[in-house]
């Protein structure tokens, strides 16, 4: 079974990040958004002024062009936030009916495991699948290392249109390319890159699987992706 003909149609993906510049031609609009201030207050200012969230959304849009993108802004002046705001972002994503929650960020601080695990559990109970980095360059990240998440690892040699489902350290992991959507005229090495974009690419593949199996949980999504193991460039 292959998923190249799937486009993420009717799947809503919340992008927890620096917001999204909705009018960017690589994004082509969003379904809405919300911002989480450091004190936990909600704001309607989900416009991206740092660029990271827009690049993440563009990578998702490329591979899941018909998915709905919902911006959840937690980064304001820099790519940093606190764990309370991040937990609130999970709740906001779930409250806005996200089926996939893209978390292209993480922390290696084990003290945050409990609060993030609880946030993941609440989102999962609401029907959302969280996609986040599991490990990168020897560092384990939360929330990606938490059970119930689609854990993502980067493979710098993998084609951007491909993915692999692999058993690593006793977990089933989704392996994708760490490169974002390319910008014409800009060399790849000068563009943004890293595990953040492996997560974005993974979220798009998860959206394709959910289009084919709308009620699938994490285990089922990974099984669908494994059965449709992608080894060739996607047709998008």
C-alpha positions in Angstrom: 0.0 0.0 0.0 1.4 3.4 -0.9 0.4 6.9 0.3 1.8 9.0 -2.5 -1.8 9.8 -3.7 -2.8 11.1 -0.2 -2.5 14.8 0.5 -3.6 15.1 4.1 -7.1 16.2 3.1 -9.4 16.9 6.1 -6.5 16.5 8.6 -5.8 19.4 10.9 -2.2 19.9 11.9 -1.4 22.2 14.8 2.1 23.7 14.5 3.5 24.7 17.9 6.2 27.1 17.1 6.9 30.8 16.4 3.6 31.2 14.6 3.0 31.1 10.9 3.2 33.8 8.2 0.0 32.7 6.5 0.4 34.6 3.3 3.8 33.1 2.5 3.5 31.4 -0.9 4.9 28.1 0.5 2.2 28.1 3.2 -0.8 29.3 1.2 -3.0 30.1 4.1 -3.9 28.6 7.5 -7.1 27.5 9.1 -6.5 29.8 12.1 -4.3 30.2 15.1 -3.7 31.2 18.6 -0.7 32.5 20.6 0.4 31.5 24.1 2.1 34.2 26.1 4.8 33.3 28.6 2.3 33.9 31.5 -0.1 31.4 29.8 -2.5 34.1 28.6 -4.0 33.6 25.1 -3.5 36.0 22.3 -4.7 36.2 18.7 -1.3 37.4 17.4 -0.1 34.2 15.8 1.9 35.9 13.1 5.5 34.6 12.7 8.2 37.2 13.2 11.1 34.7 13.6 10.6 32.5 10.4 11.0 29.1 12.0 7.3 28.3 12.3 6.7 29.4 8.7 9.5 27.2 7.4 8.0 24.2 9.4 4.5 24.9 8.0 5.9 25.1 4.5 7.6 21.7 4.8 4.3 20.2 6.0 2.4 21.9 3.2 4.7 20.6 0.6 4.0 17.0 1.5 0.4 17.4 2.8 -0.9 20.2 0.6 -4.6 19.7 1.5 -4.1 19.5 5.3 -5.4 22.3 7.5 -2.6 24.1 9.3 -3.4 25.7 12.7 -0.8 27.9 14.2 0.0 27.8 17.9 2.6 30.4 18.7 4.8 29.9 21.7 8.0 31.7 20.5 8.1 35.4 20.6 11.5 37.1 20.7 13.6 34.0 20.4 13.2 30.2 19.9 12.6 29.6 23.6 9.6 29.3 25.9 8.7 27.8 29.3 7.2 24.4 30.0 3.9 25.8 31.3 3.4 27.7 28.0 4.2 24.6 26.0 1.8 22.5 28.0 -0.9 25.2 27.4 -0.1 25.0 23.7 -0.9 21.3 23.6 -4.3 22.1 25.3 -5.0 24.9 22.8 -4.1 22.6 19.9 -6.5 19.9 21.1 -9.2 22.4 21.9 -9.0 23.6 18.3 -9.5 20.0 17.0 -6.0 19.3 15.9 -5.6 15.7 14.8 -1.8 16.0 14.5 0.3 18.2 16.8 3.7 19.1 15.3 6.3 19.9 18.0 9.5 21.0 16.2 11.0 21.9 19.5 12.0 20.1 22.7 13.9 20.0 26.0 16.5 17.6 27.3 15.7 18.6 30.9 14.2 15.5 32.6 12.5 17.6 35.3 9.9 18.6 32.7 8.9 15.0 31.9 5.9 14.8 34.2 4.3 18.1 33.0 4.9 17.3 29.3 3.7 13.7 29.7 0.5 15.0 31.2 0.0 17.4 28.4 0.6 14.7 25.8 -1.9 12.4 27.6 -4.5 15.1 27.5 -4.0 15.8 23.8 -4.1 12.1 23.0 -7.3 11.7 25.0 -8.8 14.4 22.8 -7.8 12.5 19.6 -4.6 14.2 18.7 -1.4 12.5 17.6 1.8 14.3 18.8 4.8 14.2 16.5 8.1 15.2 18.1 11.9 14.6 18.1 13.0 11.5 20.0 16.8 11.9 19.8 19.3 14.0 17.9 23.1 13.7 17.9 23.0 11.7 21.1 20.6 13.9 23.0 17.1 12.6 24.0 14.4 15.2 23.8 11.0 15.7 25.5 8.2 15.4 24.6 9.5 13.0 21.8 10.9 10.5 24.3 7.5 10.1 26.0 5.4 7.1 25.2 2.3 7.8 23.1 4.2 10.2 20.8 5.3 9.5 17.2 9.0 9.7 17.9 11.1 11.2 15.1 14.8 10.9 14.2 16.7 12.6 11.4 18.7 10.9 8.7 20.8 13.4 6.8 21.3 11.0 3.9 17.5 10.3 3.3 15.7 11.9 0.4 13.3 14.6 1.5 10.4 12.8 -0.1 11.1 9.5 1.7 10.8 8.2 5.2 11.6 5.0 7.1 10.0 3.2 10.0 12.7 1.7 12.2 13.0 -0.1 15.5 15.6 1.8 17.6 16.3 1.3 21.2 13.1 -0.7 21.6 10.9 2.0 20.1 9.3 2.2 16.7 10.6 5.5 15.3 9.8 7.5 12.2 13.0 8.5 10.4 12.9 11.5 7.9 15.1 14.1 6.3 16.1 17.1 8.4 15.9 19.5 5.5 13.0 21.9 5.0 11.4 22.9 1.7 14.1 24.3 -0.6 14.2 28.0 -1.5 15.0 28.6 -5.1 18.5 30.1 -5.5 19.5 29.4 -1.9 22.1 26.6 -1.4 20.7 23.8 0.9 23.5 24.3 3.4 22.5 28.0 3.9 18.9 27.2 4.5 17.4 26.3 7.9 17.9 22.6 8.7 17.8 20.1 11.6 15.6 17.7 13.5 12.9 20.4 13.6 12.3 19.8 9.9 12.5 16.1 10.3 9.6 16.5 12.6 7.7 18.6 10.1 8.3 16.1 7.3 7.1 13.4 9.6 3.9 15.2 10.5 3.1 15.4 6.8 3.5 11.7 6.4 1.4 11.1 9.5 -1.3 13.3 8.0 -1.3 11.2 4.9 -1.7 8.1 7.0 -4.6 9.7 8.9 -6.3 10.6 5.7 -6.3 7.0 4.7 -7.2 5.8 8.3 -9.0 8.7 10.1 -9.4 7.0 13.4 -5.9 5.6 13.7 -3.9 5.9 16.9 -0.1 6.2 17.1 0.5 2.5 16.8 -1.8 2.2 13.9 -0.4 5.2 12.1 3.1 3.8 12.4 1.9 0.4 11.2 0.3 2.1 8.1 3.4 4.0 7.4 5.5 0.9 7.7 3.3 -1.0 5.4 3.6 1.8 2.9 7.3 2.2 3.5 8.4 5.1 1.3 11.7 4.7 -0.6 11.0 7.0 -3.6 10.4 10.7 -3.9 6.8 11.6 -3.1 4.5 12.7 -5.8 3.7 16.2 -4.6 
